[in-house]
Amino acid sequence: MKQKYIINDDYEILTPNGWEDFDGVINNKYPNGMIGLHLIFENGEYVKCTPEHNFFINGKKIQSKLLMVGDILDSSQSDVIYKISDIQEYNMNESYDIYNTEKHIFNIGNLVSTNCDEFAFVSPSIAEKFYHSLYPTLSASTDSKFIITSTANGLNQFSKIFQGAYKGENGFTPHRVDWWEIPGRDEAWKEKEIKGMGSVEAFEQEYGNRFVSEGDYLADDKTQKFLSKIKRVYTPSIDGKIHSTVNNEWLTNYNQYPGYVMDTEDDNRKYIISVDFADGIGRDFTIVNVFEVTPLSPHQLKNPRLTVENEYSLFGLTQVAMWRSNKTNLTDFSEGLGNYIFDYHNHENVLLIVEVNDYRWEILNNVLKNNTKYDDSIYLCTKHRKDAKDYKVGVKLNRGNKNIFFNTIKRFIDNRKIKINESTTIEEFNNFGITKNGDYVSQTGNDDAVMSLLNIVPVFESEIFFDFVTDIFTEAFQQKFEMDADLILDKFRQRGYGDVFLSDILKDMSK
């Protein structure tokens, strides 16, 4: 798309507040055309627009692609939508954006409309000038609203604002709408659009919500769609024992899966706790991601692509709790985590994973040592180099293993070996892409929750994980799925691990 900015010094535009000045018009030219919408009203009037153009219904902004026949748009008369049809791409070669009216609301005929639409496609010099000149005025007002909408278009002013909103660095609230969330859009619709637009790349540009578009993503469309359906906001813990003598930051930020019952001293459930450190100065987040060791579901076991190498292959991890803060210092955080592990859990049922790329894990360890129940066997130990002979505390990420871990975590989440459901973790995971240089990067600017996932990768080959599974193998399947785990295991042994005949072997397991 090419843009031409036409400066306006002579004309005014009609708005619901009367005639107003505006800075100019942006003419968007599409060499290969684009899809547009044709809205026809009962009074015989009509308007042609892009699918993302904004109108108003009862004072609330709505994109044209979300409109339905029978909707009544805000206007100087009752404009009831009679018919909505697509405009074929070869007939939609250009569109026009009104640039910088006083309140970004104006009339199209009788209709009330607004613009700051497709902001990512405005040329960088215009976008930056517009944003930096307007934001101070809006931030000084108590009743103004600044709403920016756009599809992604690489790294630019729009991506900066969007990433800043996710990190809490500006006053914006981030919100994304994926193509499958629109009624009537499914895989068949996607394939039709790809054919019509000429390529997968063109589809991803228009509908993919991806700033980094030149490579693959951790989550493909199928996984993104699934995760978006199951994601939930965790509810804060109400158990005061979790923070004990520590300030309320721990309790406030410790969140649990709704309906999840926390561990007790006589509970035999097993937990993997992964920590990603930050300094608590309001920038990056310290993350504690808590996972329960759980058996694969009957649905997973029936997957014909599942290869079972041993009994440990029948277990994975389910996310159950999270602590997240960028304002708690490392000492207070460490005290809170120590209270949680040693005073709340049976610490023998807990495996703690820390990244050891810098000094911060040692601050945690020094605090944990003060607890009378402390035992360094609580830590996951790994080889910090491929050629290392000894195992040491924690996970050390480097260029040699980082991308391997990313690809592994992608596979584990795709096949539900690791089940994530917490909203922040899913948002970050869905927004990770790989560049042409082979580096994984976050579109939102935050990567802390995903990095806590990376630390988990070596767990599945650790002796402690094997011990955990051995200890709970029979009772876990019985409690969660009312299945005879020993019978399942016998069937696998009879056929030989690795042979995939699960539909035959386990055809009655869901009864």
Phi, psi and omega per residue, in radians:
M1 nan 2.351 3.060
K2 -1.877 2.583 -3.119
Q3 -2.194 2.506 3.039
K4 -2.261 2.228 -3.117
Y5 -1.736 2.119 -3.119
I6 -1.881 1.985 -3.108
I7 -1.257 2.427 3.110
N8 -2.003 2.140 3.049
D9 -2.135 -0.096 -2.940
D10 -2.017 -0.357 -2.951
Y11 -2.071 2.783 2.997
E12 -2.060 2.868 3.135
I13 -2.153 2.513 -3.119
L14 -1.389 2.260 3.125
T15 -2.248 2.953 3.066
P16 -1.050 -0.281 3.136
N17 -1.761 0.186 -3.098
G18 1.841 -2.916 -3.126
W19 -1.376 2.342 -3.120
E20 -2.312 2.693 3.002
D21 -1.254 2.702 2.958
F22 -2.536 2.672 -2.988
D23 -1.329 -0.532 -3.109
G24 2.985 -2.951 -3.131
V25 -2.239 2.350 3.041
I26 -1.785 2.076 3.126
N27 -1.666 2.004 3.137
N28 -1.730 2.102 3.136
K29 -1.923 2.270 -3.120
Y30 -1.949 1.861 -3.063
P31 -0.984 -0.630 -3.103
N32 -1.857 0.228 -3.122
G33 1.357 3.075 3.117
M34 -2.686 2.956 3.085
I35 -1.475 2.310 3.077
G36 -2.210 3.058 3.103
L37 -2.093 2.496 3.111
H38 -2.020 1.872 3.140
L39 -1.711 2.154 3.131
I40 -2.008 2.338 -3.058
F41 -1.882 2.786 -3.088
E42 -1.086 -0.444 -3.138
N43 -1.451 0.085 3.108
G44 1.625 -0.209 3.096
E45 -1.293 2.814 3.085
Y46 -2.623 2.873 3.060
V47 -2.578 2.495 3.063
K48 -1.942 2.380 -3.052
C49 -2.723 2.984 3.021
T50 -1.338 2.757 3.139
P51 -1.079 -0.391 -3.097
E52 -1.693 0.052 -3.123
H53 -1.156 2.533 -3.029
N54 -1.798 2.296 2.958
F55 -2.095 -3.040 -3.138
F56 -2.265 2.476 2.974
I57 -2.248 2.034 -3.086
N58 0.938 0.708 3.071
G59 1.424 -0.056 -3.138
K60 -1.839 2.317 -3.080
K61 -1.255 2.477 3.113
I62 -2.534 2.384 3.104
Q63 -1.287 2.576 -3.067
S64 -1.072 -0.536 -3.124
K65 -1.208 -0.234 3.123
L66 -1.692 -0.060 -3.119
L67 -1.263 2.701 3.119
M68 -2.290 2.706 3.051
V69 -1.015 2.314 -3.104
G70 1.766 -0.273 3.073
D71 -1.124 2.511 3.113
I72 -1.950 1.964 -3.110
L73 -1.441 2.625 3.051
D74 -1.102 2.238 -3.115
S75 -2.865 3.120 3.104
S76 -1.371 -0.146 3.023
Q77 -2.543 2.964 -3.084
S78 -1.301 1.739 -3.139
D79 -1.707 1.673 -3.137
V80 -1.620 2.244 -3.130
I81 -1.251 2.163 -3.119
Y82 -1.717 -0.602 -3.083
K83 -2.701 2.488 3.063
I84 -2.225 2.230 3.119
S85 -2.436 2.718 3.074
D86 -1.361 2.572 2.971
I87 -1.764 2.148 -3.113
Q88 -1.034 2.553 -2.970
E89 -1.021 -0.586 -3.101
Y90 -1.264 -0.229 3.096
N91 -1.676 -0.061 -3.068
M92 -2.075 1.376 -3.036
N93 -1.678 -0.231 3.139
E94 -2.744 2.723 3.050
S95 -2.458 2.910 -3.081
Y96 -2.262 2.372 3.060
D97 -2.022 2.242 3.000
I98 -1.305 2.251 -3.003
Y99 -1.886 2.029 2.933
N100 1.136 1.069 2.863
T101 -1.355 3.015 -3.039
E102 -1.062 -0.769 -3.112
K103 -2.102 0.173 3.096
H104 1.072 0.470 3.050
I105 -2.253 2.327 -3.105
F106 -2.655 2.982 -3.100
N107 -1.714 2.431 2.919
I108 -2.003 1.764 -2.968
G109 1.108 -2.052 3.097
N110 -1.611 -0.212 -2.980
L111 -1.466 2.576 3.026
V112 -1.603 2.222 -3.074
S113 -2.328 2.900 3.102
T114 -2.502 2.731 3.093
N115 -2.421 2.475 2.724
C116 -3.107 0.883 -2.940
D117 -1.721 2.481 -3.081
E118 0.910 0.815 -3.055
F119 -1.059 -0.527 -3.115
A120 -1.201 -0.269 -3.102
F121 -1.720 -0.049 3.024
V122 -1.259 2.406 -3.093
S123 -0.979 2.513 -3.008
P124 -0.928 -0.739 -3.093
S125 -1.126 -0.690 3.121
I126 -1.209 -0.789 -3.087
A127 -1.076 -0.785 -3.114
E128 -1.177 -0.729 3.123
K129 -1.093 -0.775 -3.138
F130 -1.066 -0.861 -3.072
Y131 -1.130 -0.838 -3.060
H132 -1.244 -0.435 3.112
S133 -1.454 -0.536 -3.044
L134 -1.572 -0.627 -2.997
Y135 -1.024 -0.776 3.139
P136 -1.030 -0.642 3.131
T137 -1.143 -0.772 -3.121
L138 -1.195 -0.704 -3.103
S139 -1.184 -0.383 3.119
A140 -1.422 -0.206 -3.096
S141 -1.680 2.570 3.129
T142 -1.613 -0.199 -3.060
D143 -2.205 0.147 -3.130
S144 -1.537 2.664 3.088
K145 -2.253 2.315 3.132
F146 -2.056 1.880 -3.081
I147 -2.011 2.174 3.141
I148 -2.045 2.267 3.078
T149 -2.198 2.538 3.111
S150 -3.022 2.695 2.821
T151 -1.416 2.850 -3.103
A152 -1.290 2.601 3.133
N153 -2.652 0.972 3.138
G154 1.391 -2.911 -3.114
L155 -1.643 2.047 -3.048
N156 -2.781 -2.862 -3.111
Q157 -1.058 -0.679 3.120
F158 -1.122 -0.788 3.140
S159 -1.126 -0.621 3.095
K160 -1.074 -0.798 -3.134
I161 -1.120 -0.777 -3.109
F162 -1.115 -0.799 3.120
Q163 -1.133 -0.698 3.099
G164 -1.086 -0.621 3.109
A165 -1.139 -0.741 3.114
Y166 -1.113 -0.592 -3.110
K167 -1.532 -0.037 -3.140
G168 1.279 0.438 -3.080
E169 -1.653 -0.075 3.061
N170 -2.480 -3.105 -3.055
G171 -1.541 0.115 -3.112
F172 -1.476 2.662 3.026
T173 -1.890 2.074 -3.077
P174 -1.322 2.496 3.068
H175 -2.650 2.363 3.106
R176 -2.234 2.575 3.069
V177 -2.156 2.052 3.132
D178 -1.536 2.746 -2.994
W179 -1.054 -0.594 -3.087
W180 -1.310 -0.163 3.113
E181 -1.420 -0.199 3.119
I182 -1.476 2.194 -3.136
P183 -0.928 2.371 3.103
G184 1.611 -0.108 -3.134
R185 -1.769 2.056 3.122
D186 -2.369 -2.935 -3.099
E187 -1.114 -0.609 3.106
A188 -1.125 -0.725 3.082
W189 -1.088 -0.718 3.139
K190 -1.059 -0.830 -3.121
E191 -1.084 -0.665 3.103
K192 -1.117 -0.751 3.134
E193 -1.129 -0.719 3.138
I194 -1.071 -0.757 3.105
K195 -1.109 -0.742 -3.128
G196 -1.179 -0.616 -3.095
M197 -1.536 -0.261 3.014
G198 1.740 -0.286 -3.115
S199 -2.919 2.777 3.049
V200 -1.138 -0.650 -3.128
E201 -1.055 -0.733 3.130
A202 -1.136 -0.682 3.103
F203 -1.110 -0.807 -3.135
E204 -1.099 -0.619 3.125
Q205 -1.116 -0.724 -3.058
E206 -1.458 -0.614 -2.982
Y207 -2.135 -0.127 -2.918
G208 -1.457 -0.202 -3.122
N209 0.954 0.700 -3.050
R210 -2.183 2.047 3.103
F211 -1.251 -0.712 -3.133
V212 -1.682 1.735 -2.929
S213 -1.849 0.029 -3.027
E214 -1.599 0.058 -3.101
G215 -2.527 -2.945 -3.138
D216 -1.415 2.948 3.099
Y217 -2.146 2.658 3.070
L218 -0.952 -0.753 -3.113
A219 -1.920 2.097 3.018
D220 -1.331 3.102 -3.073
D221 -1.018 -0.715 -3.102
K222 -1.100 -0.787 3.141
T223 -1.205 -0.735 3.102
Q224 -1.005 -0.767 -3.108
K225 -1.096 -0.789 3.132
F226 -1.096 -0.846 -3.096
L227 -1.126 -0.640 3.141
S228 -1.138 -0.506 3.128
K229 -1.318 -0.587 -3.030
I230 -1.707 -0.137 -3.051
K231 -1.160 2.589 -3.123
R232 -2.589 2.696 3.064
V233 -1.524 2.151 -3.136
Y234 -1.222 2.587 3.119
T235 -1.613 2.456 -3.115
P236 -1.073 2.517 3.079
S237 -1.149 2.565 3.093
I238 -2.002 0.197 -3.097
D239 -1.632 1.930 -3.097
G240 -1.141 -0.350 -3.135
K241 -1.132 -0.393 -3.059
I242 -1.138 -0.670 -3.088
H243 -1.774 -0.361 3.056
S244 0.846 -2.059 -3.082
T245 -1.458 -0.058 -3.105
V246 -1.399 2.732 3.136
N247 -1.055 2.909 -3.021
N248 -1.211 -0.082 3.116
E249 -0.981 -0.714 -3.108
W250 -1.096 -0.869 -3.103
L251 -1.114 -0.720 -3.105
T252 -1.107 -0.664 -3.019
N253 -1.709 -0.036 3.115
Y254 -1.547 2.051 -3.031
N255 -2.129 2.584 -3.067
Q256 -2.198 2.659 2.989
Y257 -0.992 2.239 -3.139
P258 -1.007 2.233 -3.135
G259 1.561 -0.145 -3.138
Y260 -1.320 2.288 3.130
V261 -1.687 2.176 -3.080
M262 -1.181 2.847 -3.116
D263 -1.161 2.694 3.004
T264 -2.270 2.984 -3.057
E265 -1.062 -0.585 -3.098
D266 -1.674 0.154 3.126
D267 -1.471 2.450 -3.096
N268 -1.822 0.164 3.122
R269 -1.151 2.660 -3.064
K270 -1.989 2.476 -3.040
Y271 -2.270 2.456 3.003
I272 -1.922 2.143 -3.119
I273 -2.043 2.058 -3.112
S274 -1.933 2.317 -3.080
V275 -2.042 2.291 2.955
D276 -2.054 2.156 -2.971
F277 -1.583 2.572 2.903
A278 -2.463 3.061 -2.981
D279 -1.601 -0.143 3.116
G280 1.292 0.570 -3.130
I281 -1.988 0.408 3.035
G282 1.548 0.181 -3.139
R283 -1.929 -1.805 3.109
D284 -1.183 2.817 -3.074
F285 -1.797 2.426 2.878
T286 -1.414 2.309 -3.072
I287 -2.127 2.337 2.893
V288 -2.057 1.926 3.139
N289 -1.846 2.139 -3.059
V290 -1.909 2.240 -3.141
F291 -2.190 2.467 3.031
E292 -1.675 2.438 3.042
V293 -1.308 2.071 -3.017
T294 -2.347 2.624 3.075
P295 -1.255 2.657 3.035
L296 -1.129 2.540 -3.086
S297 -1.288 2.824 3.060
P298 -0.957 -0.651 3.112
H299 -1.104 -0.740 3.113
Q300 -1.144 -0.697 -3.113
L301 -1.161 -0.419 3.119
K302 -1.471 -0.101 -3.130
N303 -1.111 2.059 -3.096
P304 -1.137 -0.262 3.130
R305 -1.547 -0.077 -3.108
L306 -1.323 2.225 3.041
T307 -1.923 2.173 -3.102
V308 -1.831 2.029 -3.115
E309 -1.591 -0.552 -3.132
N310 -2.860 -3.123 -3.098
E311 -1.119 -0.435 -3.129
Y312 -1.247 -0.367 3.103
S313 -1.194 -0.259 -3.108
L314 -1.501 0.095 -3.127
F315 -2.196 2.620 3.072
G316 -2.449 -2.722 -3.112
L317 -2.246 2.469 3.082
T318 -2.131 2.208 3.137
Q319 -1.195 2.274 -3.079
V320 -2.241 -0.353 -3.105
A321 -2.782 2.780 3.125
M322 -2.639 2.510 2.926
W323 -2.094 2.354 -3.036
R324 -2.593 2.159 3.102
S325 -2.763 2.532 3.031
N326 -2.019 0.280 -3.111
K327 -2.178 -0.128 -3.140
T328 -1.559 2.225 -3.136
N329 -1.220 2.836 -2.995
L330 -1.131 -0.542 3.142
T331 -1.203 -0.866 3.105
D332 -1.078 -0.723 3.105
F333 -1.035 -0.797 -3.094
S334 -1.094 -0.703 3.099
E335 -1.090 -0.753 3.138
G336 -1.112 -0.763 3.133
L337 -1.149 -0.688 3.109
G338 -1.089 -0.754 3.089
N339 -1.057 -0.711 -3.132
Y340 -1.121 -0.818 -3.064
I341 -1.236 -0.847 -2.964
F342 -1.607 -0.511 -3.090
D343 -1.721 -0.318 -3.115
Y344 -1.813 -0.820 -3.122
H345 -1.599 2.866 2.754
N346 -1.387 1.867 -2.974
H347 -1.103 -0.273 3.084
E348 -1.243 -0.254 3.107
N349 -1.705 0.217 -3.056
V350 -2.139 2.363 2.996
L351 -2.066 2.114 -3.064
L352 -1.773 2.257 3.137
I353 -2.015 2.203 3.105
V354 -2.230 2.524 2.996
E355 -1.441 2.360 -3.024
V356 -2.060 0.583 3.134
N357 -1.291 -0.290 3.106
D358 -2.538 -2.915 -2.984
Y359 -1.310 -0.263 -2.878
R360 -1.146 -0.539 3.127
W361 -1.160 -0.468 3.138
E362 -1.215 -0.567 3.042
I363 -1.075 -0.796 3.084
L364 -1.037 -0.826 -3.077
N365 -1.094 -0.696 3.134
N366 -1.093 -0.612 3.105
V367 -1.280 -0.755 -3.114
L368 -1.083 -0.572 -3.118
K369 -1.074 -0.401 -3.121
N370 -1.266 -0.248 3.137
N371 -1.429 2.353 -3.080
T372 -1.134 -0.350 -3.133
K373 -1.589 0.016 -3.050
Y374 -1.051 2.393 3.034
D375 -2.589 2.228 -3.051
D376 -1.197 -0.118 3.071
S377 -1.234 -0.107 3.104
I378 -1.185 -0.394 -3.069
Y379 -1.471 2.543 2.889
L380 -1.299 2.307 3.082
C381 -1.966 2.439 -3.128
T382 -2.417 2.974 2.983
K383 -1.454 2.168 -3.069
H384 -1.403 -0.224 3.024
R385 -2.363 2.669 -3.104
K386 -1.046 -0.629 -3.091
D387 -1.665 0.145 -3.108
A388 -1.220 2.570 3.118
K389 -1.626 -0.557 -3.038
D390 -1.818 2.650 3.032
Y391 -1.618 2.402 3.131
K392 -2.231 2.835 -3.128
V393 -1.027 2.354 2.955
G394 1.509 -3.117 3.137
V395 -2.020 2.308 3.128
K396 -1.998 1.999 -3.127
L397 -1.561 2.430 3.092
N398 -2.626 3.116 -3.102
R399 -1.108 -0.424 -3.116
G400 -1.320 -0.498 -3.073
N401 -2.062 -0.238 -3.006
K402 -1.073 -0.874 -3.124
N403 -1.201 -0.535 3.045
I404 -1.097 -0.761 3.117
F405 -1.105 -0.714 3.125
F406 -1.058 -0.813 -3.134
N407 -1.138 -0.608 3.132
T408 -1.224 -0.768 -3.134
I409 -1.143 -0.593 3.059
K410 -1.048 -0.812 -3.131
R411 -1.135 -0.741 -3.128
F412 -1.093 -0.681 -3.124
I413 -1.358 -0.624 3.085
D414 -1.044 -0.738 -3.104
N415 -1.694 0.196 3.048
R416 1.175 0.332 3.011
K417 -1.088 -0.675 2.964
I418 -1.983 2.128 -3.104
K419 -1.832 1.940 3.056
I420 -1.806 2.573 -3.136
N421 -2.527 -0.170 -3.105
E422 -1.354 2.417 -2.932
S423 -1.069 -0.777 -3.123
T424 -1.118 -0.750 3.127
T425 -1.076 -0.755 -3.133
I426 -1.193 -0.743 3.132
E427 -1.036 -0.785 3.135
E428 -1.145 -0.762 -3.121
F429 -1.083 -0.748 -3.134
N430 -1.184 -0.282 -3.071
N431 -1.896 0.321 3.067
F432 -1.700 2.284 3.098
G433 -2.282 2.946 3.118
I434 -2.010 2.282 -3.099
T435 -1.449 3.065 3.101
K436 -1.095 -0.440 3.137
N437 -1.427 -0.042 3.126
G438 1.513 0.206 -3.135
D439 -1.701 2.387 3.062
Y440 -1.486 2.304 -3.101
V441 -2.352 2.677 3.118
S442 -1.666 2.375 3.073
Q443 -1.343 -0.479 -3.042
T444 -1.568 -0.182 -3.107
G445 1.596 -0.401 3.092
N446 -1.732 2.320 3.120
D447 -2.351 0.170 -2.976
D448 -1.126 -0.770 -3.127
A449 -1.136 -0.706 3.118
V450 -1.163 -0.680 3.113
M451 -1.114 -0.567 3.068
S452 -1.178 -0.481 3.051
L453 -1.224 -0.708 -3.127
L454 -0.997 -0.689 -3.108
N455 -1.035 -0.390 -3.039
I456 -1.351 -0.383 -2.999
V457 -0.864 -0.812 -3.092
P458 -1.232 -0.175 -3.074
V459 -0.989 -0.717 -2.979
F460 -1.214 -0.134 3.075
E461 -1.988 0.232 -3.084
S462 -1.640 2.620 3.127
E463 -1.124 -0.589 -3.130
I464 -1.142 -0.714 3.096
F465 -1.074 -0.761 3.112
F466 -1.042 -0.747 3.123
D467 -1.111 -0.740 3.115
F468 -1.012 -0.847 -3.107
V469 -1.105 -0.782 3.128
T470 -0.999 -0.685 -3.070
D471 -1.228 -0.558 -3.038
I472 -1.998 0.074 -2.951
F473 -0.893 -0.972 -3.052
T474 -1.228 -0.845 -3.052
E475 -1.197 -0.549 -3.097
A476 -1.154 -0.809 3.114
F477 -1.142 -0.676 -3.136
Q478 -1.160 -0.769 -3.081
Q479 -1.225 -0.716 -3.030
K480 -1.504 -0.652 -2.999
F481 -2.237 0.039 -3.106
E482 0.923 0.796 -3.121
M483 -2.000 2.573 3.076
D484 -1.478 1.681 -3.050
A485 -1.122 -0.632 -3.120
D486 -1.155 -0.636 3.100
L487 -1.147 -0.749 3.102
I488 -1.038 -0.799 -3.108
L489 -1.117 -0.695 3.103
D490 -1.064 -0.706 3.123
K491 -1.074 -0.751 3.123
F492 -1.108 -0.728 -3.123
R493 -1.137 -0.659 3.138
Q494 -1.123 -0.700 -3.126
R495 -1.433 -0.390 -3.068
G496 1.684 2.198 3.128
Y497 -0.992 2.479 3.096
G498 1.741 -0.481 3.060
D499 -1.292 2.370 -3.030
V500 -1.934 1.587 3.032
F501 -2.270 0.766 -2.993
L502 -1.137 -0.609 -3.108
S503 -1.081 -0.610 3.117
D504 -1.382 -0.798 -3.048
I505 -1.160 -0.689 -2.987
L506 -1.987 0.476 -3.022
K507 -1.134 -0.385 -3.108
D508 -1.855 0.167 -3.004
M509 -1.291 -0.346 -3.122
S510 -1.585 0.029 -3.130
K511 -1.249 nan nan
